[in-house]
Amino acid sequence: MSQLEELRIRISNFAKERDWDQFHSPKNLSMALIVEAGELVEHFQWIKQSESFALPAEKLKAVEEELADIFVYLVRIADQLGIDLISASHRKIESNAAKYPVDMVRGSSRKYTEY
């Protein structure tokens, strides 16, 4: 069993033990995920790009917690919808590779619709 599968089961059991399945619709979980993403962004708002690579220990710990919240919600949404995140991610990387050929986009931040 993969670590991701172990985590999925642990998160599922956590929710079941608390009778939270009734609240964990994909809609509600998606909304919770975006709230956590907003909390993550707050830690980077108004700091320089270079500062974002060298966060003080206390801020780094807070960012770690927000990332964990986001990841837990992401795993939970995928579980509720029966989506294999690893397989879906591999497919998405392949799709992005086709949209963003190395020889056309190397060193560029342009969107695929701009070239």
KEZA-779559 format. One record per atom (N, C-alpha, C): residue number from 0; residue in three letters; atom name; x, y, z. Coordinates in nm, 3 decimals. Each point is the difference from the previous one (the first is absolute). Layout:
BEGIN
NODE:NUM:ala:CA:X:Y:Z
...
//
This chain:
BEGIN
NODE:0:met:N:0.085:-0.118:0.000
NODE:0:met:CA:-0.085:0.118:0.000
NODE:0:met:C:0.090:0.124:0.000
NODE:1:ser:N:-0.031:0.095:-0.085
NODE:1:ser:CA:0.080:0.121:-0.011
NODE:1:ser:C:-0.027:0.093:0.119
NODE:2:gln:N:0.090:0.093:0.021
NODE:2:gln:CA:-0.019:0.099:0.107
NODE:2:gln:C:-0.124:0.084:-0.026
NODE:3:leu:N:-0.025:0.031:-0.126
NODE:3:leu:CA:-0.119:0.079:-0.032
NODE:3:leu:C:-0.127:-0.078:0.033
NODE:4:glu:N:-0.002:-0.128:-0.030
NODE:4:glu:CA:-0.116:-0.083:0.032
NODE:4:glu:C:-0.018:-0.011:0.152
NODE:5:glu:N:0.109:-0.015:0.072
NODE:5:glu:CA:-0.009:-0.004:0.147
NODE:5:glu:C:-0.057:0.130:0.054
NODE:6:leu:N:0.044:0.112:-0.056
NODE:6:leu:CA:-0.051:0.131:0.042
NODE:6:leu:C:-0.147:0.013:-0.034
NODE:7:arg:N:-0.038:-0.041:-0.119
NODE:7:arg:CA:-0.142:0.007:-0.042
NODE:7:arg:C:-0.088:-0.075:0.099
NODE:8:ile:N:0.043:-0.120:0.038
NODE:8:ile:CA:-0.077:-0.081:0.095
NODE:8:ile:C:-0.006:0.068:0.137
NODE:9:arg:N:0.113:0.053:0.043
NODE:9:arg:CA:0.004:0.067:0.130
NODE:9:arg:C:-0.094:0.120:0.003
NODE:10:ile:N:0.001:0.080:-0.107
NODE:10:ile:CA:-0.088:0.117:-0.009
NODE:10:ile:C:-0.145:-0.044:-0.003
NODE:11:ser:N:-0.030:-0.103:-0.077
NODE:11:ser:CA:-0.136:-0.053:-0.008
NODE:11:ser:C:-0.048:-0.048:0.135
NODE:12:asn:N:0.083:-0.075:0.070
NODE:12:asn:CA:-0.036:-0.050:0.133
NODE:12:asn:C:-0.019:0.115:0.098
NODE:13:phe:N:0.085:0.099:-0.007
NODE:13:phe:CA:-0.010:0.118:0.086
NODE:13:phe:C:-0.137:0.065:-0.016
NODE:14:ala:N:-0.043:0.018:-0.125
NODE:14:ala:CA:-0.130:0.062:-0.028
NODE:14:ala:C:-0.115:-0.090:0.046
NODE:15:lys:N:0.011:-0.131:-0.027
NODE:15:lys:CA:-0.107:-0.093:0.039
NODE:15:lys:C:-0.018:-0.004:0.151
NODE:16:glu:N:0.110:-0.003:0.073
NODE:16:glu:CA:-0.006:-0.005:0.146
NODE:16:glu:C:-0.072:0.121:0.058
NODE:17:arg:N:0.004:0.110:-0.069
NODE:17:arg:CA:-0.061:0.123:0.047
NODE:17:arg:C:-0.136:0.028:-0.067
NODE:18:asp:N:-0.046:-0.095:-0.082
NODE:18:asp:CA:-0.125:0.015:-0.075
NODE:18:asp:C:0.002:0.125:-0.086
NODE:19:trp:N:0.112:0.024:-0.067
NODE:19:trp:CA:0.015:0.117:-0.085
NODE:19:trp:C:-0.026:-0.030:-0.147
NODE:20:asp:N:-0.023:-0.124:-0.036
NODE:20:asp:CA:-0.030:-0.030:-0.141
NODE:20:asp:C:-0.119:0.081:-0.049
NODE:21:gln:N:-0.093:0.026:0.089
NODE:21:gln:CA:-0.118:0.077:-0.037
NODE:21:gln:C:0.035:0.142:-0.045
NODE:22:phe:N:0.114:0.051:0.042
NODE:22:phe:CA:0.043:0.135:-0.036
NODE:22:phe:C:0.103:0.000:-0.112
NODE:23:his:N:0.057:-0.116:-0.029
NODE:23:his:CA:0.112:-0.008:-0.093
NODE:23:his:C:-0.042:-0.029:-0.143
NODE:24:ser:N:-0.086:0.085:-0.051
NODE:24:ser:CA:-0.034:-0.008:-0.143
NODE:24:ser:C:0.117:0.060:-0.078
NODE:25:pro:N:0.013:-0.039:-0.126
NODE:25:pro:CA:0.105:0.063:-0.081
NODE:25:pro:C:-0.012:0.153:-0.002
NODE:26:lys:N:-0.122:0.052:-0.002
NODE:26:lys:CA:-0.022:0.145:0.002
NODE:26:lys:C:0.057:0.061:0.127
NODE:27:asn:N:-0.037:-0.054:0.115
NODE:27:asn:CA:0.046:0.056:0.128
NODE:27:asn:C:0.151:-0.015:0.017
NODE:28:leu:N:0.052:-0.115:-0.040
NODE:28:leu:CA:0.144:-0.023:0.012
NODE:28:leu:C:0.078:0.094:-0.092
NODE:29:ser:N:-0.052:0.025:-0.120
NODE:29:ser:CA:0.065:0.092:-0.092
NODE:29:ser:C:0.004:0.141:0.058
NODE:30:met:N:-0.110:0.039:0.062
NODE:30:met:CA:-0.004:0.132:0.062
NODE:30:met:C:0.099:0.009:0.116
NODE:31:ala:N:0.007:-0.105:0.081
NODE:31:ala:CA:0.095:-0.002:0.111
NODE:31:ala:C:0.144:0.005:-0.051
NODE:32:leu:N:0.026:-0.070:-0.109
NODE:32:leu:CA:0.134:0.000:-0.059
NODE:32:leu:C:0.040:0.141:-0.043
NODE:33:ile:N:-0.090:0.071:-0.064
NODE:33:ile:CA:0.034:0.133:-0.049
NODE:33:ile:C:0.019:0.097:0.116
NODE:34:val:N:-0.073:-0.019:0.109
NODE:34:val:CA:0.021:0.082:0.120
NODE:34:val:C:0.142:-0.022:0.052
NODE:35:glu:N:0.041:-0.125:0.007
NODE:35:glu:CA:0.135:-0.031:0.047
NODE:35:glu:C:0.105:0.055:-0.095
NODE:36:ala:N:-0.027:-0.005:-0.130
NODE:36:ala:CA:0.093:0.057:-0.098
NODE:36:ala:C:0.014:0.151:0.023
NODE:37:gly:N:-0.110:0.064:0.032
NODE:37:gly:CA:0.006:0.143:0.032
NODE:37:gly:C:0.084:0.026:0.124
NODE:38:glu:N:-0.012:-0.086:0.099
NODE:38:glu:CA:0.082:0.015:0.121
NODE:38:glu:C:0.148:-0.021:-0.032
NODE:39:leu:N:0.030:-0.089:-0.092
NODE:39:leu:CA:0.138:-0.020:-0.044
NODE:39:leu:C:0.054:0.128:-0.065
NODE:40:val:N:-0.079:0.056:-0.089
NODE:40:val:CA:0.043:0.119:-0.074
NODE:40:val:C:0.028:0.117:0.095
NODE:41:glu:N:-0.074:0.009:0.108
NODE:41:glu:CA:0.022:0.109:0.095
NODE:41:glu:C:0.144:0.005:0.051
NODE:42:his:N:0.062:-0.116:0.013
NODE:42:his:CA:0.137:-0.004:0.051
NODE:42:his:C:0.101:0.058:-0.099
NODE:43:phe:N:-0.038:0.008:-0.126
NODE:43:phe:CA:0.090:0.050:-0.103
NODE:43:phe:C:-0.037:0.139:-0.050
NODE:44:gln:N:-0.118:0.046:0.039
NODE:44:gln:CA:-0.046:0.130:-0.045
NODE:44:gln:C:0.093:0.108:0.054
NODE:45:trp:N:0.041:0.086:-0.087
NODE:45:trp:CA:0.080:0.118:0.031
NODE:45:trp:C:0.147:-0.027:0.031
NODE:46:ile:N:0.046:-0.122:-0.014
NODE:46:ile:CA:0.143:-0.023:0.017
NODE:46:ile:C:0.064:-0.011:-0.138
NODE:47:lys:N:0.128:0.023:-0.006
NODE:47:lys:CA:0.073:-0.008:-0.127
NODE:47:lys:C:0.012:-0.146:-0.043
NODE:48:gln:N:0.012:-0.018:-0.132
NODE:48:gln:CA:0.014:-0.136:-0.053
NODE:48:gln:C:0.118:-0.071:0.066
NODE:49:ser:N:0.110:0.069:0.015
NODE:49:ser:CA:0.118:-0.062:0.061
NODE:49:ser:C:-0.026:-0.040:0.145
NODE:50:glu:N:-0.081:0.077:0.072
NODE:50:glu:CA:-0.033:-0.032:0.139
NODE:50:glu:C:-0.084:-0.127:0.010
NODE:51:ser:N:-0.077:-0.029:-0.105
NODE:51:ser:CA:-0.087:-0.117:0.004
NODE:51:ser:C:0.078:-0.131:0.003
NODE:52:phe:N:0.128:0.006:-0.039
NODE:52:phe:CA:0.086:-0.119:0.002
NODE:52:phe:C:0.070:-0.019:0.134
NODE:53:ala:N:-0.003:0.102:0.084
NODE:53:ala:CA:0.073:-0.005:0.127
NODE:53:ala:C:-0.088:0.048:0.113
NODE:54:leu:N:-0.107:-0.074:0.026
NODE:54:leu:CA:-0.094:0.039:0.105
NODE:54:leu:C:0.060:-0.026:0.137
NODE:55:pro:N:-0.030:0.088:0.096
NODE:55:pro:CA:0.041:-0.028:0.137
NODE:55:pro:C:-0.067:-0.129:0.048
NODE:56:ala:N:0.062:-0.067:0.097
NODE:56:ala:CA:-0.048:-0.131:0.046
NODE:56:ala:C:-0.147:0.001:0.039
NODE:57:glu:N:-0.043:0.102:0.071
NODE:57:glu:CA:-0.141:0.006:0.045
NODE:57:glu:C:-0.095:0.010:-0.119
NODE:58:lys:N:0.036:0.083:-0.098
NODE:58:lys:CA:-0.085:0.014:-0.118
NODE:58:lys:C:0.003:-0.127:-0.084
NODE:59:leu:N:0.116:-0.063:-0.011
NODE:59:leu:CA:0.011:-0.125:-0.074
NODE:59:leu:C:-0.089:-0.108:0.061
NODE:60:lys:N:-0.006:-0.006:0.132
NODE:60:lys:CA:-0.087:-0.096:0.069
NODE:60:lys:C:-0.147:0.029:-0.032
NODE:61:ala:N:-0.037:0.126:-0.001
NODE:61:ala:CA:-0.138:0.037:-0.033
NODE:61:ala:C:-0.033:-0.036:-0.144
NODE:62:val:N:0.094:0.022:-0.093
NODE:62:val:CA:-0.019:-0.037:-0.140
NODE:62:val:C:-0.014:-0.151:-0.012
NODE:63:glu:N:0.082:-0.073:0.073
NODE:63:glu:CA:-0.010:-0.147:0.000
NODE:63:glu:C:-0.139:-0.046:0.041
NODE:64:glu:N:-0.056:0.062:0.102
NODE:64:glu:CA:-0.135:-0.037:0.046
NODE:64:glu:C:-0.105:0.032:-0.104
NODE:65:glu:N:0.012:0.113:-0.067
NODE:65:glu:CA:-0.097:0.034:-0.104
NODE:65:glu:C:0.011:-0.097:-0.117
NODE:66:leu:N:0.122:-0.034:-0.039
NODE:66:leu:CA:0.018:-0.098:-0.108
NODE:66:leu:C:-0.060:-0.135:0.038
NODE:67:ala:N:0.018:-0.040:0.124
NODE:67:ala:CA:-0.058:-0.126:0.046
NODE:67:ala:C:-0.153:0.006:-0.005
NODE:68:asp:N:-0.058:0.112:0.043
NODE:68:asp:CA:-0.146:0.016:-0.009
NODE:68:asp:C:-0.047:-0.015:-0.144
NODE:69:ile:N:0.069:0.067:-0.092
NODE:69:ile:CA:-0.037:-0.006:-0.141
NODE:69:ile:C:0.011:-0.144:-0.052
NODE:70:phe:N:0.109:-0.065:0.035
NODE:70:phe:CA:0.022:-0.137:-0.047
NODE:70:phe:C:-0.107:-0.095:0.055
NODE:71:val:N:-0.035:0.014:0.126
NODE:71:val:CA:-0.103:-0.085:0.060
NODE:71:val:C:-0.133:0.020:-0.072
NODE:72:tyr:N:-0.037:0.124:-0.024
NODE:72:tyr:CA:-0.126:0.025:-0.072
NODE:72:tyr:C:0.007:-0.054:-0.143
NODE:73:leu:N:0.114:0.015:-0.065
NODE:73:leu:CA:0.015:-0.051:-0.135
NODE:73:leu:C:-0.016:-0.152:-0.005
NODE:74:val:N:0.065:-0.068:0.093
NODE:74:val:CA:-0.012:-0.146:0.007
NODE:74:val:C:-0.144:-0.040:0.030
NODE:75:arg:N:-0.065:0.073:0.087
NODE:75:arg:CA:-0.139:-0.031:0.037
NODE:75:arg:C:-0.095:0.019:-0.117
NODE:76:ile:N:0.017:0.109:-0.075
NODE:76:ile:CA:-0.085:0.023:-0.117
NODE:76:ile:C:0.019:-0.112:-0.101
NODE:77:ala:N:0.124:-0.033:-0.028
NODE:77:ala:CA:0.028:-0.108:-0.095
NODE:77:ala:C:-0.062:-0.130:0.046
NODE:78:asp:N:0.008:-0.028:0.128
NODE:78:asp:CA:-0.058:-0.122:0.056
NODE:78:asp:C:-0.152:0.000:-0.018
NODE:79:gln:N:-0.063:0.111:0.029
NODE:79:gln:CA:-0.146:0.009:-0.013
NODE:79:gln:C:-0.045:-0.018:-0.145
NODE:80:leu:N:0.086:0.037:-0.095
NODE:80:leu:CA:-0.036:-0.011:-0.141
NODE:80:leu:C:0.059:-0.122:-0.069
NODE:81:gly:N:0.078:-0.080:0.074
NODE:81:gly:CA:0.060:-0.120:-0.057
NODE:81:gly:C:0.110:0.030:-0.101
NODE:82:ile:N:0.072:0.108:0.022
NODE:82:ile:CA:0.109:0.040:-0.090
NODE:82:ile:C:0.133:-0.046:0.057
NODE:83:asp:N:0.079:-0.066:-0.083
NODE:83:asp:CA:0.135:-0.041:0.037
NODE:83:asp:C:0.091:0.119:-0.031
NODE:84:leu:N:0.045:0.070:0.103
NODE:84:leu:CA:0.078:0.121:-0.019
NODE:84:leu:C:0.133:-0.025:-0.071
NODE:85:ile:N:0.063:-0.111:0.027
NODE:85:ile:CA:0.128:-0.029:-0.063
NODE:85:ile:C:-0.019:-0.019:-0.150
NODE:86:ser:N:-0.096:-0.083:-0.038
NODE:86:ser:CA:-0.026:-0.023:-0.143
NODE:86:ser:C:-0.045:0.129:-0.069
NODE:87:ala:N:-0.088:0.075:0.066
NODE:87:ala:CA:-0.049:0.125:-0.058
NODE:87:ala:C:0.115:0.099:-0.019
NODE:88:ser:N:0.092:0.003:0.095
NODE:88:ser:CA:0.114:0.091:-0.010
NODE:88:ser:C:0.093:-0.038:-0.114
NODE:89:his:N:0.023:-0.130:-0.018
NODE:89:his:CA:0.081:-0.046:-0.113
NODE:89:his:C:-0.064:0.040:-0.133
NODE:90:arg:N:-0.133:-0.018:-0.009
NODE:90:arg:CA:-0.070:0.038:-0.123
NODE:90:arg:C:0.010:0.151:-0.023
NODE:91:lys:N:-0.010:0.077:0.106
NODE:91:lys:CA:0.006:0.146:-0.013
NODE:91:lys:C:0.139:0.045:-0.043
NODE:92:ile:N:0.105:-0.063:0.051
NODE:92:ile:CA:0.136:0.034:-0.041
NODE:92:ile:C:0.018:-0.030:-0.149
NODE:93:glu:N:-0.053:-0.113:-0.045
NODE:93:glu:CA:0.008:-0.033:-0.144
NODE:93:glu:C:-0.074:0.104:-0.083
NODE:94:ser:N:-0.116:0.039:0.045
NODE:94:ser:CA:-0.078:0.102:-0.070
NODE:94:ser:C:0.075:0.133:-0.004
NODE:95:asn:N:0.060:0.037:0.112
NODE:95:asn:CA:0.076:0.125:0.005
NODE:95:asn:C:0.125:-0.007:-0.088
NODE:96:ala:N:0.061:-0.117:-0.008
NODE:96:ala:CA:0.118:-0.016:-0.086
NODE:96:ala:C:-0.037:0.026:-0.145
NODE:97:ala:N:-0.120:-0.043:-0.041
NODE:97:ala:CA:-0.046:0.024:-0.137
NODE:97:ala:C:-0.031:0.148:-0.022
NODE:98:lys:N:-0.056:0.067:0.101
NODE:98:lys:CA:-0.035:0.141:-0.012
NODE:98:lys:C:0.123:0.090:0.005
NODE:99:tyr:N:0.100:-0.044:0.074
NODE:99:tyr:CA:0.119:0.081:0.023
NODE:99:tyr:C:0.126:-0.074:-0.044
NODE:100:pro:N:0.022:-0.013:-0.132
NODE:100:pro:CA:0.120:-0.068:-0.049
NODE:100:pro:C:0.125:0.076:0.044
NODE:101:val:N:0.099:-0.073:0.047
NODE:101:val:CA:0.122:0.060:0.053
NODE:101:val:C:0.060:0.101:-0.097
NODE:102:asp:N:0.009:-0.036:-0.128
NODE:102:asp:CA:0.066:0.088:-0.096
NODE:102:asp:C:-0.076:0.130:-0.024
NODE:103:met:N:-0.128:0.006:0.040
NODE:103:met:CA:-0.079:0.122:-0.020
NODE:103:met:C:-0.013:0.085:0.126
NODE:104:val:N:0.019:-0.060:0.115
NODE:104:val:CA:-0.031:0.074:0.123
NODE:104:val:C:0.115:0.012:0.100
NODE:105:arg:N:0.110:-0.060:-0.030
NODE:105:arg:CA:0.112:0.003:0.094
NODE:105:arg:C:0.031:0.144:0.040
NODE:106:gly:N:-0.005:0.027:0.131
NODE:106:gly:CA:0.032:0.133:0.052
NODE:106:gly:C:-0.110:0.102:-0.016
NODE:107:ser:N:-0.118:-0.042:-0.045
NODE:107:ser:CA:-0.111:0.093:-0.023
NODE:107:ser:C:-0.115:-0.033:0.094
NODE:108:ser:N:-0.070:0.103:0.045
NODE:108:ser:CA:-0.117:-0.022:0.086
NODE:108:ser:C:-0.131:0.020:-0.076
NODE:109:arg:N:0.009:0.009:-0.133
NODE:109:arg:CA:-0.120:0.017:-0.080
NODE:109:arg:C:-0.092:-0.121:0.008
NODE:110:lys:N:-0.129:0.025:-0.007
NODE:110:lys:CA:-0.098:-0.106:-0.005
NODE:110:lys:C:0.001:-0.061:-0.140
NODE:111:tyr:N:-0.041:-0.127:-0.009
NODE:111:tyr:CA:0.005:-0.071:-0.129
NODE:111:tyr:C:-0.084:0.067:-0.109
NODE:112:thr:N:-0.096:0.080:0.039
NODE:112:thr:CA:-0.083:0.071:-0.100
NODE:112:thr:C:0.071:0.124:-0.056
NODE:113:glu:N:0.118:0.032:0.053
NODE:113:glu:CA:0.071:0.122:-0.041
NODE:113:glu:C:0.113:-0.025:-0.099
NODE:114:tyr:N:0.018:-0.122:-0.044
NODE:114:tyr:CA:0.107:-0.026:-0.100
NODE:114:tyr:C:-0.051:-0.088:-0.110
//
